[in-house]
Amino acid sequence: MRYLLTLLVLLQIVFGSGSASALTLELDDIVEAIRAEFVEQGFDDNVELELFGGQTKFDLGNITDAKILLSNFSAVEDDDKFTVDAEIFADGKSVATTKLVGRYFVLEKVLVPTKDITKDEIIKKENLTQIIIRSNRLRDDVIKEENNLLGKQAIRTIKEGKPITSRDIRDEIVIKKGQMIMVVYKYKGLQITSKMEAIEDGAKGQRIRLINNKSNKEVIGRVVDKNMVEVLGE
């Protein structure tokens, strides 16, 4: 949904040491003033700002203090753009005005590998670290919660510092194709056990196909652990 946020209130940022000295307002000062405006109006302080229009450096000479007053702030969500009017005061006198135009990017904390995680490796807490990245650079399938990563198995090599997606991981495979497994068959209070060959890989809780090598009969069972599959009779 597209929305336009327009704010007419003034934000005042004061710079200076209380004694006259050469003072220059630069890009970082302007950016911090705008960031304070974002926070003042309810945005999270985790935003990255880029300015591409307006004056961003002011040589004010020997003065006691300087002020930046911001007004008419507008932010458009669809393209992440914003505009704001800035007026610069030096020792109480207005010395410059400019319309600032830029883009803002919401930042998110994401877990990434501290080193390459190889195929079939199990992800552990010590394998992960947190970085901050622009949310618009994150795919929809990026996994952000630690509890959704720990104990998972890498389907392919996951590069150091790269956000992990749902396509990169799976539940740990505990039964391998071709492995001979104890199969427990349950039906109406009866329980029969036999050895069968797994026809496919399986994670805990997953349903897989197995074959009885003597009768060539296939069954489908639920993986209980690395040594057992359970088959329920109908």
ABEGO torsion letter per residue (X at the ends): XBBBBBBABBBBBBBEAGBBBBBBBBAAAAAAAAAAAAAAAGBBABBBBBBABEBABBBAEBBABBBBBBBGBBBBAAAGBBBBBBBBBBGGBBABBBBBBBBBBBBBBBBBBABBBBBGBBBBAAABBBBBBBAAABBAABBABAAAABGBBBABBBBBGBBBBAAABBBBBABBBGBBBBBBBBBGGBBBBBBBBBABBBBBGBBBBBBBAAAGBBBBBBBABAABBBBBBX
